[in-house]
Amino acid sequence: MTSAEPARPAVPRGREVQASVLAAFQLVEDARYLGSGRSRRRLRVLAERAVADRKLARDLRAG
């Protein structure tokens, strides 16, 4: 890039914004399940799924 070219603005891409919305939705859903007296096994499965989803989102952004 030369000094004559304008710098790109530092704005989030659409995919990153969607990932943030998805993460917020997952937190709301997790809180809903935590408050309903579900078994520990169910909570563990949900937590593992959330971690896997976040890893996949990170890998998709990196690739």
C-alpha angles and dihedrals in degrees: 000000000000126000089254092065118085117243116248113252116249098241125142117255120240093256092056091051091050090050089054091051090048092050091051091049091051091052090052092048092047090051090050092054093044091055096048099067097250118169122270090247091059091048091051092051091050092049092049091049091050091051091049091049092051092048090050092049090050092049092049091052091049094048 
